[in-house]
Amino acid sequence: MTAKFLLSLGLISSAMLLVACDNDDTSITKDSNKPTTPLPESSYLQTKVAYQPQQKLESYEASPKGYNPVFTELVARHGSRGLSSIKYDLALYNLWKKAKEENALTPLGEQLGIDLEAMMKANILLGFGVEGIRQYGYGNETSIGIKEHRGIANRLLQRLPQLFENAQLQGKSIQIQSSGVDRAVDSAKFFSHELLTKQPNLKKLMTPTSYTSLNSNSVPSIADGGVNRFTLYFHRLNNKDDLTQIQTALEKKVYDASLDYQNFEENNADLAQKLKEISIDTTAQTIANEVLSPLFKADFIQKIGLNNYTFSNVGSFTVTAPDGTQVTEKGKGKNTISNAVDAAAYLYELYSITEGMKDELGATDFKKYMPKHAAKFYAEYNDANDFYSKGPSFTAGKAVTSNIAEALKQDLFQQIDQVISSKQKNAAILRFAHAEIIIPLATSLELQGMMQPLPLNQTFSYKTSTWRGEEISPMAANLQWDIYQNNQGHTLVKMLYNEKETSFKVDCNYARYKTNSFYYDYLKLKQCYNIQS
């Protein structure tokens, strides 16, 4: 749903809408028989929360006797990143300068200007001098984001050492793919680099070779097989880039599903109504005043939105790089603060991104500007938008958000079919994408009841649904399937979601190898999901 469409209906302020749409981008039902790494008390960062593995390696269920790992596949979101572009920070900075000019700042408000400057500088120089970052600046992975994928790669090797040892002996490949977007490509490279750091001999197995080097001139593409938009960027397929690339009936199907999904976002009346319902919240103004009052004098807050008191990301900001170069970033003027609610919502966006930017921001911290109850309010609003536009939605909406993930889901199963038929050339397939891919995939797989739609007569809130973006799609969110076989060729599959052993949908319990086991009989699981060969 576009800003223009919602604004034309008068359903929401410009800032609140743009904040809600700025992803890339349920609470998982806990399995009681396995210890997990508990989530820390929520800071309400929504899908911007930094990644933490949800289970310790040593607590995983042992593979059944006689079964050995023969294949693994992964789908992961990129790691923690900075702001996608100069917008919220510059708009707030322009507001702050006006307040400064009018002597309308509190002592804490004075500090806000210093922190906004630090935020812009950190993002303008994000990735400067970091090997593996092709072009420093906004939108790049942070130091924490790089560490997230290095950690996942390291634990993969620890979890399946026999698989990778056998891969070298058998000459099996490690196939790597991404959406082609910089931060997904970079995540794949940092992941691969960690594998090679620990086991250099794997380099000859990796394909395409464009992922084996952190050099910025080594760029994966559709041509070398390193980029697949139909499985890893399916939410934004278009005529110009993708129509001529269609080679199979499944790709045509997902292309059509992508167009249906984009039409759903733009034009679906039920979705528009749901977004209207969540945007009409009488507490928004109260929350905004509570956020802004410690920063600005009351008369200034009251003037926000009046003539000469609207603020957007116009102008520019210049910083000095470590090598002495002057670097200027210009705003596009598309993000506007037209009222106090907008200003507070923008401040939440800066608050939510800081956890993943700790190394770059140093002592700069936006927690002091965002009371916890206010953070919860904005996180709930953003979760509601993601729930309806990317996740379980209402029943008809779920069909749309699930269909776009069909090619990826089919691919997950087809790769295991290749194992069974002894045609699988890979020991591992590693895929890197975005929240807009992870959320529909989890929805399509109907994982553990966390992907239940709400009836149209009920609206998402933290009281009506356990769905939480911070658990479904944190930064570096990942789904991994490990495949095991015995000497008779019987095949089992185990799923990890954010590195926690996770059950498939409840309807597939009959496919478990044993009661309460996380190992599933593959052919029964395939039947349960009605996957056609």
Protein Blocks (a to p, Z undefined) as FASTA:
>chain_A
ZZklmmmnopacfklmmmmmmcckopcdddfkbccddddddehlmjmbccddfbdfklpc
cddehiacfbdcddddddddddfbdfklmmmmmmmmmmmmnopacfklmmmmmmmmmmmm
mmmmgoihiahiabgcehiacfklmmmmmmmmmmmmmmmmmlmmmmmmnopacddddehi
aklmmmmmmmmmmmmmmmmmlmmmpccfklmpcbfklccdfknopacfklmmmmmgcfkl
mmmmpcbfklmmmmmmmmmmmmmmmmmmklmmmmmmmmmcfklmmmmmmmmmmmpcfklm
mmgopahiaccdehjdddddfkopacddddehlaccfbfklmmmmmmmmmmmmmmmmmmn
omacfklmmcfklmmmmmmmmmmmmmmmmmnmpmklmmmmmmmmmmmmmmmmmmmmmmmn
opafbfbdcddddfklmmmmmmmnopghlacccdfkbccdfklpccdfklmmgghiacdd
dddddfkopacddddeehiacdddfklmmmpmbghiabdcfklmmmmnopaZZ
